[in-house]
Amino acid sequence: MYLGKRIILNLADYEERRKKCIEYKPDATLTAFSELEDLINKSQLAKQYFNKSQSWFSQRVHGCTVLNKSMSFKEDEYHKLAEAFRHIAKRLQAHADEIDAAKID
């Protein structure tokens, strides 16, 4: 389900196409970053969660070919990315809760 801020003119068609896009890990990964609309800093995600460069990370997200070899995440790296998203979500939730609990003055 699309949770972004873009206006989707035909949501039913979009959701149908989206279902096909998220069946396979490479496409699901690219869809996630597309729908997050640059809310996640890929450079920092690569550095903090993978200890890799932004170029290494982007090559895998986009499935680039480097030296005649298609770059993609390994199974454990896909899991690490999913866990990174979960960790970021927990951090955001905790900060949102602190903001709600804080006094106004």
HELIX and SHEET records of a PDB file:
HELIX    1   1 LEU A   11  CYS A   21  1                                  11    
HELIX    2   2 LYS A   25  LEU A   36  1                                  12    
HELIX    3   3 LYS A   42  LEU A   45  1                                   4    
HELIX    4   4 ALA A   46  PHE A   50  3                                   5    
HELIX    5   5 GLN A   54  HIS A   62  1                                   9    
HELIX    6   6 GLU A   75  ALA A  101  1                                  27    
SHEET    1   A 2 THR A  65  VAL A  66  0                                        
SHEET    2   A 2 LYS A  69  SER A  70 -1                                        
END                                                                             
